[in-house]
Amino acid sequence: MKQALFILWPSFVVGGIGEVIFFTVFDPRELYLFGEPTSLSRLAVYSIGFFLCWAFAAASSAFTCFLQRGAGDVNR
């Protein structure tokens, strides 16, 4: 449980910051998916964007925790 908090909490903060930066530059109405404008509402695009940023940040944090393991943990 403690390991999950070490991964999910910082990635939540980074995901929020990433979303703010991304959507400061890009308007959700100007995003295209496979050459066509998205038919989703702005709230849906913001939500999907946040969860994608959070997932990428969580993957990065999980990889960092994976690489922090010592030789004793790996060789068990």
Helices and strands as residue ranges (DSSP letters): H 2-25, G 28-30, E 32-33, E 36-37, H 42-67, H 71-74
